[in-house]
């Protein structure tokens, strides 16, 4: 993260926090994220064709649909 531009590079200073504390904070956020931010009933990517086109389809990879891989 230190190579990224500000404010992201400032996050690298969080590495001084001991790992057990970082893990506890991560687990707390993971446990409560849906309550804070909500949860969609359907995947946004599958609903919007423009977003779906950004992803490589499994069949394209297996079938050789893309020549630049």
Secondary structure, DSSP 8 states (H G I E B T S, - for coil): -TTS-TTGGGGGGGGGS-HHHHHHHHHHHHHHHHHHH---SS-HHHH-HHHHTTS--HHHHHHT--TT-
